[in-house]
Amino acid sequence: MTDTTEHQRATNLRAALAVTDASRRLQAALTAGTHPDPAWIDVLVDRCAVEPDFFVRDMLTWALVRQDRAQTLDALVPQLQSDVAQARSQALHTLSKIADPATWPAITPALLADPDDEVAAAAWRAAAGLVPAGSEAALAASLTAQFGRGDAETQRRLSRALAALGDPARASVERAARSSDEAISAHALATVALIDDPDESFESAVHEAKRAVALRAAPSAE
């Protein structure tokens, strides 16, 4: 293959991923994953940063997982420093799917506390999947600093990341459950429930946690 031919293949894929019809973009990403090619990697990574359709983004991730691992990681990791939030979140999502332990150092404290909820949530999931044995408790301590943050879905994703760490997360979570901040305390209590029973509904766990916090805060009858 000549460089010119590779350049043309990349140009063709870039054009196919830029068409208005989302179903055609989906097909282009599917084709790129079905027939892995080094020419596709940078194009797929670039498109992840701007693709508006969830299903196409998911197919882009699948296509990247199918490419040469080392080359794909080399293209993805720099995206974690992008000024574009979607570039960071999609790179994290794809790294979590590739699940290469060598990428653990790229999941920085700054990403775990990223001001964009989608980026932070993607970082939480990636970190929970990539954390080296023995570092789970330290990761849990970082994650519990985010308790009470965001909407219900963001909070669910944080709790699920902590639950994935299992017992090593328990001490930090239980410490947060004693917080005087009711939102933090309730979120932590719900997370304890998920650590105890990962199959429990987050919504049910939150309901029970808020009830427990309210009872704790109520003045005792004398």
trRosetta pair geometry for C-beta under 8 A, 3 or more apart (Angstrom, degrees):
i j d omega theta_ij theta_ji phi_ij phi_ji
1 5 5.1 -124 -165 79 81 129
1 6 5.7 85 149 -53 120 94
2 5 4.7 100 57 4 78 100
2 6 7.2 -143 98 -2 44 86
3 6 5.6 -56 -150 39 36 112
3 7 6.1 40 151 -22 68 105
4 7 5.6 -53 -148 35 31 114
4 8 6.4 31 152 -21 64 104
5 8 5.7 -53 -149 34 32 111
5 9 6.6 34 152 -21 65 102
6 9 5.7 -50 -149 32 34 111
6 10 6.5 33 152 -17 64 104
6 38 7.3 -18 -146 85 126 95
6 39 4.5 -159 -164 -88 80 118
7 10 5.8 -56 -152 37 32 111
7 11 6.3 33 151 -21 66 107
7 39 7.6 -134 -61 -137 19 116
8 11 5.5 -52 -146 36 34 114
8 12 6.3 36 154 -22 66 104
9 12 5.8 -53 -149 34 31 112
9 13 6.5 26 155 -15 64 105
9 37 6.4 -86 145 139 147 150
9 39 4.3 59 88 120 119 159
9 40 7.5 -67 136 -60 108 70
10 13 5.9 -57 -149 38 32 107
10 14 6.2 35 153 -22 66 107
10 39 4.6 -128 -57 177 87 94
10 40 7.1 -166 -105 -85 72 31
10 42 7.0 11 -142 64 131 102
10 43 5.2 -177 -157 -47 82 126
11 14 5.7 -54 -147 35 30 114
11 15 6.5 30 155 -18 64 106
12 15 5.8 -56 -152 36 30 110
12 16 6.4 28 152 -19 65 108
13 16 5.5 -55 -146 37 35 112
13 17 6.2 27 157 -15 68 108
13 28 6.4 142 -150 178 70 111
13 32 5.9 79 -138 -85 133 123
13 39 7.4 142 7 123 135 97
13 40 5.8 169 -111 -118 178 79
13 43 4.8 93 98 127 118 161
13 44 7.8 -41 148 -55 136 74
14 17 6.0 -61 -147 40 27 106
14 18 6.4 21 155 -19 62 116
14 43 4.9 -118 -70 -138 82 116
14 46 7.6 0 -117 77 102 134
14 47 7.6 -165 -126 -61 62 109
15 18 5.8 -67 -149 37 30 110
15 19 7.5 51 153 -47 62 86
16 19 6.4 -28 -162 -10 36 111
16 24 7.0 -126 -171 150 79 95
16 25 7.2 148 143 -112 69 52
16 28 3.7 161 134 -115 118 141
17 25 5.4 76 -142 -141 51 91
17 28 5.3 -146 -69 104 67 143
17 29 6.8 82 -105 -60 104 84
17 43 6.9 149 14 161 145 104
17 44 7.9 -178 -83 -101 160 51
17 47 4.7 -56 155 -110 146 148
17 51 7.5 -66 178 -89 106 110
18 25 7.8 127 -15 -101 12 109
18 47 8.0 -125 -64 -112 70 108
19 24 5.0 -35 82 93 140 131
19 25 6.1 -162 57 -60 86 84
19 28 7.9 138 20 -23 113 141
21 24 4.1 65 89 9 110 111
21 25 6.9 175 95 -11 58 82
22 25 5.4 -53 -149 37 39 113
22 26 6.2 46 151 -25 69 102
22 53 4.5 113 -139 -67 127 162
22 55 7.4 83 161 64 121 106
22 56 5.8 -121 -163 -42 89 127
23 26 5.4 -46 -148 32 33 117
23 27 6.6 36 151 -19 62 102
24 27 5.5 -48 -148 35 36 113
24 28 6.5 40 151 -22 64 102
25 28 5.6 -51 -150 33 34 114
25 29 6.5 32 153 -16 65 104
25 51 7.2 161 161 -135 143 111
25 53 6.9 132 79 37 136 136
25 56 4.9 7 113 -128 115 139
26 29 5.9 -57 -152 37 30 108
26 30 6.3 33 150 -21 65 107
26 53 7.6 -76 -62 106 97 143
26 55 6.2 -7 -103 120 125 104
26 56 5.1 -108 -79 -96 73 80
26 59 5.4 114 -147 8 70 163
27 30 5.4 -52 -146 36 33 115
27 31 6.3 36 154 -21 66 103
28 31 5.8 -53 -150 34 30 112
28 32 6.5 31 151 -20 63 106
29 32 5.6 -53 -149 35 34 113
29 33 6.5 27 155 -13 65 106
29 44 7.2 106 -129 -123 87 100
29 47 7.8 -147 -88 103 108 149
29 56 6.1 142 -4 -161 148 74
29 59 4.0 106 107 122 134 111
29 60 5.0 -82 -135 -74 135 59
29 62 7.5 92 148 60 108 95
29 63 5.0 -126 -177 -29 78 141
30 33 6.0 -62 -152 40 30 106
30 34 6.1 30 153 -22 67 110
30 59 5.8 -51 -61 -165 71 129
30 62 8.0 7 -105 88 57 127
30 63 7.3 -123 -90 -73 18 109
31 34 5.6 -55 -141 36 31 112
31 35 6.3 -15 171 22 67 105
32 35 7.0 -77 -139 59 21 76
32 36 7.9 59 163 -103 58 39
32 37 7.3 -96 -151 34 72 99
32 40 4.5 147 -159 -146 111 144
32 43 7.8 -133 -127 87 150 117
32 44 6.2 171 137 -75 151 118
32 63 4.5 39 95 -157 101 137
33 36 7.2 8 -155 -73 34 73
33 59 7.1 -128 -9 179 139 77
33 62 5.2 8 -115 118 162 87
33 63 3.3 -113 -62 -107 96 66
33 64 7.8 -47 -96 -4 98 32
33 65 7.6 24 -135 55 115 77
33 66 4.3 111 -158 24 78 147
33 67 7.9 -87 -117 -41 61 77
34 66 7.7 -9 -53 161 18 167
36 40 7.2 -122 -154 36 46 135
36 66 5.1 -145 -76 134 109 92
36 67 5.0 163 -146 -106 106 52
36 68 7.0 134 166 -30 128 65
37 40 4.8 96 69 -12 87 103
37 67 7.7 -58 48 -120 33 97
38 41 6.0 -32 -160 -5 48 116
38 67 7.4 116 -96 -164 43 110
38 68 6.2 -1 -87 11 85 130
38 71 5.9 -56 -127 157 94 171
39 43 7.4 18 144 -2 65 122
40 43 5.6 -82 -162 49 45 111
40 44 5.5 39 153 -25 87 112
40 63 6.9 -104 151 159 137 117
40 67 6.4 -146 78 -94 110 128
41 44 6.0 -60 -148 35 25 107
41 45 6.4 20 158 -15 64 109
41 64 7.1 90 -134 -127 70 81
41 67 5.2 140 -88 175 96 163
41 68 7.4 -55 -69 46 136 90
41 71 5.5 -110 -75 132 172 109
41 72 5.6 -135 -137 -94 119 66
41 75 5.1 170 151 -12 110 161
42 45 5.7 -55 -145 39 33 111
42 46 6.1 35 156 -21 66 107
42 75 5.7 -142 -89 -131 62 135
43 46 5.8 -55 -148 36 28 111
43 47 6.4 25 155 -18 63 108
44 47 5.8 -57 -148 36 30 109
44 48 6.7 42 151 -32 63 99
44 60 5.4 163 -166 -162 90 89
44 63 5.4 -146 -126 101 144 120
44 64 5.2 -180 126 -71 139 92
44 67 7.5 -171 35 -30 151 143
45 48 5.7 -44 -156 18 33 118
45 49 7.6 35 151 -22 58 98
45 64 6.9 94 -69 -105 74 131
45 72 8.0 167 -63 -151 115 68
45 75 4.7 -144 -39 147 159 117
45 76 6.2 -141 -118 -83 123 61
45 79 6.3 -141 -176 -57 110 139
45 91 7.5 43 -149 -93 95 93
46 49 6.2 -55 -170 21 38 112
46 50 7.6 -7 152 12 66 108
47 50 6.4 -83 -155 51 41 88
47 51 5.3 50 158 -49 83 109
47 60 5.8 -148 95 -121 110 142
48 51 6.2 -40 -122 13 24 114
48 57 6.4 91 -137 -141 69 85
48 60 5.2 180 -82 128 84 143
48 61 7.3 90 -112 -66 122 71
48 64 7.7 -3 -56 -37 135 143
48 79 7.6 16 83 -153 126 159
48 86 7.3 -170 142 142 67 92
48 87 6.7 102 102 -122 92 55
48 90 3.9 -178 169 130 113 150
48 91 7.0 123 115 -57 145 63
48 94 7.2 -50 -123 -32 159 135
49 79 7.1 -140 -73 -145 109 118
49 82 6.7 -118 -118 175 127 165
49 84 5.1 61 -166 104 110 148
49 86 5.5 121 -159 96 46 97
49 87 3.6 7 -112 -82 103 92
49 90 6.7 -138 -75 40 44 135
50 84 7.8 -43 -67 -176 71 153
50 86 7.0 128 -73 90 27 140
51 56 5.1 -135 -179 104 130 114
51 57 4.9 166 94 -76 126 82
51 60 6.2 176 -1 -21 163 149
51 86 8.0 -167 47 159 63 137
52 56 8.0 39 64 51 49 127
53 56 4.0 68 80 14 110 110
53 57 6.6 -178 89 -13 55 83
54 57 5.7 -58 -151 35 30 112
54 58 6.4 29 153 -20 66 105
55 58 5.6 -49 -148 34 34 113
55 59 6.5 33 151 -17 64 104
56 59 5.6 -55 -150 38 35 111
56 60 6.4 43 149 -24 66 101
57 60 5.4 -49 -150 31 34 116
57 61 6.7 37 151 -19 64 100
57 90 6.2 -110 -165 -114 113 121
58 61 5.7 -49 -155 32 35 113
58 62 6.6 37 147 -19 64 103
59 62 5.3 -48 -147 36 38 114
59 63 6.2 42 152 -22 67 103
60 63 5.6 -52 -148 35 31 113
60 64 6.5 31 153 -18 64 104
60 90 7.5 -1 94 -171 126 131
61 64 5.7 -56 -150 36 32 110
61 65 6.5 36 151 -23 65 103
61 90 6.9 -138 -74 -167 102 88
61 93 5.9 -67 -107 117 143 107
61 94 4.7 -151 -135 -93 90 87
61 97 5.8 107 165 12 113 157
62 65 5.7 -52 -151 31 33 114
62 66 6.7 31 152 -19 63 107
62 97 7.9 -102 -88 169 47 159
63 66 5.7 -60 -157 34 33 114
63 67 7.1 40 148 -32 64 100
64 67 5.6 -46 -155 16 41 115
64 72 5.4 130 -178 -148 87 127
64 76 7.3 98 178 -71 141 121
64 94 5.2 -6 86 -151 143 135
64 98 7.8 -69 122 -60 97 114
65 72 7.8 131 -94 172 22 168
65 94 6.9 -151 -58 -158 82 85
65 97 5.2 -77 -83 126 129 120
65 98 5.8 -161 -117 -80 80 74
67 71 6.6 -91 142 79 112 107
67 72 4.7 132 84 -66 113 119
68 71 4.3 48 88 25 114 113
68 72 6.2 168 82 -18 56 91
69 72 5.8 -64 -146 38 26 111
69 73 6.2 23 161 -17 66 107
69 98 6.6 137 -138 -159 94 121
69 100 6.6 131 -178 -72 121 138
70 73 6.0 -55 -147 36 28 108
70 74 6.4 31 153 -21 62 107
71 74 5.6 -53 -149 34 32 115
71 75 6.6 26 153 -15 64 106
72 75 5.8 -61 -153 38 32 107
72 76 6.0 25 154 -19 69 113
72 94 7.9 -122 165 152 115 127
72 98 7.0 -180 107 -96 130 147
73 76 5.6 -58 -137 39 32 109
73 77 6.0 35 170 -28 69 105
73 95 7.7 84 -120 -112 81 89
73 98 7.0 -174 -76 133 93 164
73 100 6.2 -50 -87 47 139 154
73 102 7.5 36 -169 86 161 114
73 103 6.2 -133 -143 -76 118 116
74 77 6.9 -43 -135 23 20 107
75 78 7.3 -70 -172 32 29 102
75 79 7.6 30 143 -25 61 111
76 79 5.6 -60 -166 23 45 119
76 80 7.7 52 147 -31 70 90
76 91 4.8 152 -170 -149 86 95
76 94 5.8 -131 -126 89 140 125
76 95 6.0 163 142 -65 142 93
76 98 8.0 179 24 2 167 149
77 80 6.0 -37 -170 5 46 115
77 91 7.4 150 -87 178 17 129
77 95 7.8 88 -83 -89 66 130
77 103 6.7 -147 -89 -132 107 101
77 106 5.1 -106 -138 -119 100 150
78 81 6.1 -57 -171 34 54 105
78 82 7.7 83 135 -51 68 84
79 82 5.1 -13 -163 -24 56 122
79 87 4.8 -132 -167 163 100 96
79 88 6.5 -177 143 -90 80 41
79 90 7.5 -62 148 77 144 85
79 91 3.7 170 93 -69 124 147
80 88 5.7 78 -138 -133 42 81
80 91 5.5 -131 -63 103 68 141
80 92 6.9 95 -106 -62 95 84
80 106 5.7 148 6 172 166 105
80 108 7.6 127 151 10 131 105
80 111 6.3 -38 -169 -83 108 136
81 88 7.9 140 -6 -96 10 101
82 87 3.8 -35 82 93 163 136
82 88 5.5 -153 54 -52 97 80
82 91 7.6 138 6 -8 123 139
84 87 4.0 75 82 2 106 113
84 88 7.1 174 91 -10 58 82
85 88 5.7 -58 -155 37 36 110
85 89 6.1 27 155 -15 72 109
85 114 7.8 135 -133 162 92 129
85 116 4.2 150 -139 -98 131 172
85 118 6.6 90 155 65 114 109
85 119 5.4 -109 -161 -44 86 121
86 89 5.7 -55 -138 41 34 108
86 90 5.9 28 164 -15 69 110
86 118 7.7 -1 -97 103 58 140
87 90 6.3 -59 -141 41 23 104
87 91 6.2 24 159 -19 60 111
88 91 5.9 -60 -149 37 26 110
88 92 6.4 25 156 -17 63 108
88 111 7.1 -162 -178 -126 120 101
88 114 6.9 169 131 -131 148 157
88 116 7.4 121 69 58 130 137
88 119 4.7 18 104 -127 120 120
88 122 7.6 150 127 70 75 136
89 92 5.8 -56 -150 37 31 112
89 93 6.3 33 152 -21 65 106
89 116 7.1 -99 -53 115 116 128
89 118 4.7 -6 -109 129 154 98
89 119 4.5 -106 -70 -90 88 59
89 121 7.9 25 -135 61 109 82
89 122 4.5 141 -151 -1 71 152
90 93 5.4 -48 -143 35 35 115
90 94 6.3 33 157 -17 66 104
90 122 7.8 -70 -52 -137 19 164
91 94 5.9 -56 -147 38 30 108
91 95 6.3 32 153 -20 64 107
92 95 5.6 -54 -145 36 31 112
92 96 6.4 33 154 -22 64 103
92 107 7.5 93 -129 -108 101 92
92 111 6.9 161 -89 -176 133 133
92 119 6.9 117 6 -155 145 62
92 122 3.8 111 94 134 128 113
92 123 5.3 -74 -141 -73 151 56
92 125 7.7 109 146 62 107 92
92 126 4.8 -115 -174 -25 88 146
93 96 5.8 -55 -154 32 30 111
93 97 6.8 26 149 -17 63 105
93 122 5.1 -68 -56 -142 77 121
93 125 7.7 29 -108 77 61 131
93 126 7.5 -111 -80 -61 24 110
94 97 5.5 -55 -152 35 38 111
94 98 6.3 34 152 -16 69 104
95 98 5.7 -54 -143 39 34 108
95 99 7.9 120 156 -57 53 31
95 100 7.5 -84 -159 35 76 88
95 103 5.2 -143 -159 136 118 157
95 106 7.2 -126 -138 85 160 132
95 107 7.8 -177 115 -65 146 100
95 126 5.4 39 91 -138 106 132
95 130 7.6 -18 143 -55 103 144
96 99 6.7 26 178 -70 36 73
96 122 7.2 -139 -14 -173 134 76
96 125 5.4 14 -118 118 159 98
96 126 4.0 -113 -71 -97 99 74
96 129 5.3 99 -149 42 86 146
96 130 7.4 -110 -111 -32 63 105
98 103 7.4 71 86 1 118 149
99 129 5.9 -85 -115 149 96 121
99 130 6.8 -162 -143 -83 58 82
100 103 5.1 82 79 -5 93 105
100 130 7.9 10 76 -121 40 113
101 104 5.8 -10 -174 -25 57 113
101 130 6.2 157 -120 -157 49 81
101 132 6.9 82 -161 -86 113 83
103 106 5.0 -43 -174 26 74 123
103 107 7.3 76 135 -26 81 91
103 130 6.3 -78 81 -139 85 151
104 107 6.1 -55 -163 23 43 108
104 127 7.9 89 -143 -130 75 61
104 130 4.5 -175 -92 146 82 112
104 131 6.7 121 -135 -102 121 28
104 132 6.1 44 -148 -34 174 90
105 108 8.0 26 164 -73 53 73
107 111 5.8 -108 -159 70 55 138
107 112 7.1 70 163 -53 88 94
107 123 5.9 145 -153 -158 95 87
107 126 5.5 -170 -99 108 131 111
107 127 4.6 171 156 -85 150 87
107 130 6.3 143 -7 68 143 136
108 111 5.0 103 57 4 74 97
108 112 7.3 -135 102 -2 44 87
109 112 5.5 -55 -147 37 38 113
109 113 6.3 8 161 6 70 109
109 142 6.2 -122 -121 -142 88 134
110 113 6.4 -74 -147 54 27 90
110 114 6.7 64 147 -76 63 70
111 114 5.3 -4 -151 -44 39 111
111 119 6.7 -113 -156 155 76 100
111 120 7.3 165 161 -107 54 51
111 123 4.0 172 141 -112 99 145
112 120 6.6 61 -179 -146 28 81
112 123 5.1 -144 -85 128 47 131
112 124 6.6 96 -136 -76 78 67
112 127 6.4 22 -91 -35 108 157
112 142 5.4 23 131 147 159 122
112 143 6.7 -98 -169 -85 122 64
112 146 7.3 -127 157 -41 84 134
113 120 6.6 11 -144 -116 11 116
113 142 7.9 -107 -45 179 98 95
113 145 7.2 -30 -91 100 113 120
113 146 6.8 -157 -106 -79 70 106
114 119 4.0 -75 110 103 155 118
114 120 4.4 -158 52 -64 89 78
114 123 6.3 133 -1 -6 119 142
115 119 8.0 28 60 54 45 125
115 120 7.8 160 29 -42 7 118
116 119 4.1 67 81 12 108 112
116 120 6.6 173 85 -12 54 86
117 120 5.7 -58 -144 40 31 110
117 121 6.1 30 159 -19 67 108
117 149 7.4 179 -112 144 97 105
117 150 4.6 115 -124 -110 130 132
117 151 7.5 49 -168 18 166 85
117 154 4.7 -63 -169 -105 122 137
118 121 5.9 -53 -144 37 28 110
118 122 6.4 28 156 -18 62 107
119 122 5.9 -58 -151 37 29 110
119 123 6.3 30 151 -20 65 107
120 123 5.5 -57 -150 36 32 113
120 124 6.4 37 151 -25 66 101
120 146 6.8 167 170 -134 134 148
120 149 7.7 -53 112 124 157 147
120 154 7.6 41 80 -156 113 111
121 124 5.6 -45 -148 28 34 114
121 125 6.7 30 155 -14 63 103
121 150 7.9 -67 -57 47 112 179
121 154 5.7 -118 -69 -135 125 72
121 157 4.2 31 -150 113 113 151
121 158 7.0 -91 -112 -55 78 71
122 125 6.0 -55 -151 38 32 108
122 126 6.2 30 153 -17 66 109
123 126 5.7 -56 -143 40 31 110
123 127 5.9 32 159 -21 67 109
124 127 5.9 -58 -146 37 25 110
124 128 6.3 24 157 -19 63 108
124 143 6.1 96 -130 -124 102 113
124 146 7.6 -111 -82 59 128 159
124 157 6.3 120 72 138 136 94
124 158 5.7 -97 -145 -109 168 59
124 161 3.9 -94 155 -61 103 170
125 128 5.9 -55 -148 34 29 110
125 129 6.5 18 157 -11 63 110
125 157 6.7 -60 -52 -175 105 102
125 160 7.7 5 -96 98 90 106
125 161 5.5 -113 -80 -92 47 107
126 129 6.0 -68 -154 42 29 105
126 130 5.9 1 162 0 69 121
127 130 6.1 -72 -134 49 26 96
127 131 5.8 48 167 -55 68 97
127 139 5.8 174 155 -153 117 128
127 143 7.6 -176 91 -69 139 114
127 161 7.1 47 67 -169 94 127
128 131 6.4 -24 -134 -4 22 115
128 139 7.3 159 -89 142 55 143
128 161 4.2 -158 -39 -160 141 79
128 162 7.5 -109 -99 -58 129 23
128 164 4.3 75 167 82 132 131
128 165 5.8 -105 -136 -53 94 85
129 164 7.3 -35 -66 150 63 148
131 135 5.1 -144 -177 86 96 104
131 136 5.6 109 126 -88 143 63
131 139 4.9 -67 -110 -31 142 158
131 165 7.2 12 46 -109 154 100
132 135 4.9 64 64 11 81 123
133 136 7.6 -15 -141 -25 36 102
135 138 5.2 -56 -166 44 68 114
135 139 5.9 71 136 -25 85 102
136 139 5.7 -59 -150 38 32 111
136 140 6.2 36 153 -24 67 105
136 165 4.7 151 -166 -161 109 105
136 166 7.4 -16 178 53 153 83
136 168 3.6 74 101 96 122 151
136 169 6.5 -86 157 -51 100 76
137 140 5.5 -50 -148 33 33 115
137 141 6.7 38 152 -23 63 100
137 168 4.6 -109 -60 178 75 96
137 169 7.1 -167 -109 -82 50 38
137 171 6.9 15 -142 44 109 117
137 172 6.9 151 -164 -23 70 116
138 141 5.7 -48 -153 28 34 114
138 142 7.0 32 149 -15 62 102
139 142 5.7 -57 -157 35 37 111
139 143 6.2 32 150 -18 70 108
139 165 6.6 -167 86 -105 116 142
139 169 7.9 -55 87 -92 86 95
140 143 5.6 -57 -143 39 34 110
140 144 6.2 34 160 -24 68 105
140 162 6.1 88 -129 -135 89 91
140 165 5.5 -169 -72 109 105 164
140 168 6.3 -179 -17 121 138 81
140 169 3.6 -180 -114 -122 138 76
140 171 7.7 104 105 57 141 75
140 172 4.3 158 128 39 104 142
140 173 6.8 -71 -178 -36 118 86
141 144 6.2 -50 -143 31 27 109
141 145 7.4 39 152 -28 55 98
141 172 4.7 -142 -85 -108 58 142
142 145 6.1 -52 -170 16 35 115
143 146 5.9 -58 -172 27 48 111
143 158 6.4 163 -179 -162 102 92
143 161 6.2 -150 -142 105 148 120
143 162 5.5 -178 115 -77 142 97
143 165 8.0 178 27 -13 152 146
143 169 7.6 -29 60 -135 130 119
143 172 7.7 98 61 117 84 143
144 147 5.5 -1 -169 -29 59 112
144 162 7.2 80 -71 -104 78 139
144 169 7.9 153 -51 -168 109 93
144 172 4.5 -163 -10 149 148 108
144 173 5.9 -152 -98 -86 125 52
144 175 7.4 75 147 68 161 98
144 176 4.7 -148 -176 -43 119 143
144 188 6.9 47 -147 -105 104 107
146 149 4.8 -57 -180 10 77 138
146 158 5.6 -146 102 -127 118 142
147 158 7.2 180 -93 132 51 147
147 176 5.2 128 -6 179 162 143
147 179 7.6 167 95 0 140 155
147 183 7.8 154 140 122 84 77
147 184 4.5 85 113 -144 116 78
147 187 4.5 163 -165 91 91 130
147 188 5.4 1 -136 -57 151 88
147 191 7.7 -95 -110 -10 110 141
148 155 7.6 22 -106 -105 11 116
148 181 6.4 -32 -74 131 160 128
148 183 4.0 87 -131 122 110 106
148 184 4.3 -51 -39 -75 126 65
148 187 5.3 -147 -62 3 55 145
149 154 6.3 -89 112 129 83 128
149 155 7.0 163 70 -82 58 78
149 158 7.2 102 56 -41 103 155
150 153 7.7 -81 141 70 117 64
150 154 2.9 -40 122 78 146 153
150 155 6.0 -173 79 -42 94 73
150 158 8.0 142 44 -19 126 124
151 154 5.3 98 50 11 62 102
151 155 7.1 -124 105 -2 32 93
152 155 5.7 -59 -148 40 31 111
152 156 6.2 37 153 -25 66 104
152 203 7.8 34 -178 -97 130 82
152 206 7.5 -39 -140 -63 100 175
153 156 5.5 -47 -146 31 33 114
153 157 6.6 32 155 -19 63 104
154 157 5.9 -56 -153 34 31 110
154 158 6.7 31 151 -17 64 104
155 158 5.7 -52 -149 35 36 111
155 159 6.3 34 154 -17 67 106
155 187 5.6 -108 -155 -128 120 115
155 190 7.9 49 151 76 115 144
155 202 7.9 154 109 172 87 130
155 206 7.7 80 117 -95 134 131
156 159 5.8 -59 -150 39 31 110
156 160 6.2 29 154 -19 66 108
156 202 4.4 85 -125 140 98 169
157 160 5.7 -51 -143 37 31 111
157 161 6.5 36 154 -22 62 103
158 161 5.8 -54 -152 33 32 112
158 162 6.5 26 153 -13 65 106
158 187 7.6 13 86 177 128 122
158 191 7.7 -58 115 -90 85 128
159 162 5.8 -57 -150 40 33 109
159 163 6.1 35 152 -21 67 107
159 187 7.0 -138 -69 -177 109 81
159 190 6.0 -50 -115 111 150 100
159 191 4.2 -142 -133 -97 91 87
159 194 5.3 104 159 21 107 155
159 202 6.0 135 77 -128 142 115
159 205 7.6 162 173 94 156 144
160 163 5.5 -50 -141 37 33 113
160 164 6.4 42 154 -27 62 101
160 194 6.9 -99 -91 171 49 153
160 202 7.3 -58 -54 -75 94 131
161 164 5.7 -51 -155 27 30 115
161 165 7.3 32 147 -20 59 99
162 165 5.7 -50 -161 26 40 113
162 169 4.7 157 -171 178 84 156
162 173 6.0 118 169 -78 141 125
162 191 5.2 12 81 -166 139 128
162 194 7.6 95 83 83 92 122
162 195 7.0 -59 127 -68 91 105
163 166 7.3 45 174 -71 42 42
163 169 7.5 -108 -78 61 21 150
163 191 6.6 -144 -55 -162 87 75
163 194 4.0 -74 -85 129 137 109
163 195 5.1 -146 -120 -77 71 56
163 198 5.3 139 161 -110 126 87
164 198 8.0 87 -79 -124 50 128
165 168 5.5 -93 158 68 100 97
165 169 4.0 98 88 -39 123 119
166 169 6.5 128 69 15 29 98
166 170 7.9 -35 140 -35 46 94
166 195 6.6 124 -144 -150 32 91
167 170 5.2 -24 -157 -14 51 122
167 195 7.2 123 -79 180 42 118
169 172 6.0 -69 -168 48 58 105
169 173 5.5 50 143 -23 89 116
169 191 8.0 -91 134 153 127 119
169 195 6.4 -148 77 -102 110 133
170 173 5.8 -66 -144 42 29 108
170 174 5.9 22 165 -16 70 111
170 192 7.3 76 -138 -123 77 82
170 195 5.9 157 -89 153 85 161
171 174 6.1 -57 -142 39 25 106
171 175 6.4 30 155 -23 61 107
172 175 5.7 -53 -150 33 30 115
172 176 6.6 28 153 -16 63 105
173 176 5.8 -57 -153 37 33 110
173 177 6.5 41 147 -29 65 103
173 188 5.3 165 -173 -160 70 89
173 191 5.1 -126 -149 103 129 121
173 192 5.6 164 132 -71 123 77
173 195 6.7 161 57 -24 164 145
174 177 5.2 -44 -148 25 38 120
174 178 7.3 36 154 -18 61 98
174 188 7.3 151 -95 162 18 117
174 192 6.2 80 -82 -95 75 125
175 178 6.2 -60 -166 30 35 107
176 179 5.5 -10 -171 -27 53 116
176 184 5.8 -111 -179 162 96 101
176 185 7.2 -169 144 -98 66 43
176 187 7.7 -52 137 84 125 90
176 188 3.8 -175 103 -95 102 146
177 185 5.6 76 -162 -151 42 67
177 188 3.9 -145 -71 113 67 120
177 189 4.9 106 -134 -66 111 70
177 192 6.1 5 -67 -29 146 132
178 185 7.0 152 -10 -116 1 103
179 184 4.2 -30 81 97 157 122
179 185 4.7 -148 61 -63 86 83
179 188 6.9 120 9 5 112 143
180 185 7.6 98 -35 -44 1 126
181 184 4.1 55 87 17 112 113
181 185 6.3 167 83 -15 56 88
182 185 5.5 -56 -140 40 31 113
182 186 6.0 30 162 -19 67 107
182 213 5.2 118 -151 164 88 137
182 217 6.7 -14 -96 -55 120 146
183 186 6.1 -55 -145 36 26 107
183 187 6.4 24 157 -16 61 109
184 187 5.9 -59 -148 38 29 110
184 188 6.2 26 156 -17 65 110
185 188 5.8 -59 -148 38 28 110
185 189 6.3 28 156 -19 65 107
185 209 7.8 178 126 171 68 103
185 213 5.2 129 104 -110 118 122
186 189 5.7 -53 -144 36 31 110
186 190 6.4 33 155 -19 64 105
186 206 6.7 58 157 -154 104 71
186 209 4.4 120 -161 130 68 108
186 210 4.8 34 -138 -82 136 63
186 212 7.8 152 -113 61 73 89
186 213 4.8 -69 -73 -17 90 148
187 190 5.8 -55 -152 35 30 112
187 191 6.5 30 150 -20 63 107
187 206 7.6 1 -103 -116 51 93
187 209 7.3 136 -53 133 13 154
188 191 5.5 -56 -151 35 34 113
188 192 6.6 42 150 -24 66 98
188 209 7.8 161 68 -156 48 137
189 192 5.5 -44 -151 27 36 115
189 193 6.9 39 149 -19 62 100
189 205 7.8 -177 118 167 72 88
189 208 7.7 -131 132 105 115 82
189 209 3.6 152 90 -135 112 105
189 212 5.8 -156 180 68 161 136
189 213 6.8 -159 7 -49 149 98
190 193 5.6 -51 -159 31 36 115
190 194 6.8 32 147 -16 66 104
190 202 6.6 63 167 -161 122 70
190 205 4.0 108 -153 130 81 101
190 206 4.5 10 -101 -81 146 56
190 208 7.5 134 -99 63 75 84
190 209 4.1 -83 -54 -19 78 151
191 194 5.5 -53 -150 36 39 110
191 195 6.4 43 150 -22 68 99
191 205 7.7 115 -47 147 23 140
192 195 5.6 -51 -150 33 34 112
192 196 6.4 31 152 -16 65 106
193 196 5.7 -57 -151 39 31 111
193 197 6.5 -34 168 41 67 94
193 200 5.6 -86 145 87 101 160
193 205 4.0 -177 79 -135 139 112
193 208 6.8 103 -77 72 157 129
193 209 6.9 -123 -9 -58 129 104
194 197 6.8 -83 -133 72 27 57
194 198 6.0 54 179 -112 73 46
194 200 5.9 -132 -99 60 59 107
194 202 6.7 8 -77 -97 129 76
194 205 5.8 -19 -47 -91 85 172
195 198 7.5 18 -124 -69 18 75
196 200 7.8 27 78 -7 85 138
197 200 4.3 78 100 -28 109 109
200 204 6.2 -114 176 74 93 117
200 205 5.4 93 127 -57 124 110
201 204 4.1 80 74 8 105 106
201 205 6.7 -173 92 -10 55 84
202 205 5.5 -56 -147 38 34 113
202 206 6.2 36 154 -21 68 104
203 206 5.8 -53 -149 34 29 110
203 207 6.5 33 152 -22 62 105
204 207 5.6 -52 -149 33 33 114
204 208 6.5 26 156 -12 66 106
205 208 6.0 -58 -150 40 30 106
205 209 6.1 31 152 -22 65 111
206 209 5.5 -56 -142 38 31 113
206 210 6.2 30 159 -19 67 104
207 210 6.1 -56 -149 34 26 107
207 211 6.5 26 152 -18 61 108
208 211 5.6 -55 -150 36 33 115
208 212 6.3 34 152 -21 66 105
209 212 5.7 -54 -149 35 32 111
209 213 6.4 31 153 -18 66 105
210 213 5.7 -52 -146 37 33 111
210 214 6.3 35 154 -21 65 106
211 214 5.8 -55 -148 36 29 111
211 215 6.4 27 154 -17 64 106
212 215 5.9 -56 -149 37 30 110
212 216 6.3 32 152 -22 64 108
213 216 5.6 -55 -148 35 31 114
213 217 6.3 24 156 -15 66 110
214 217 5.9 -61 -146 40 30 106
214 218 6.4 41 153 -37 64 101
215 218 5.7 -42 -147 15 33 117
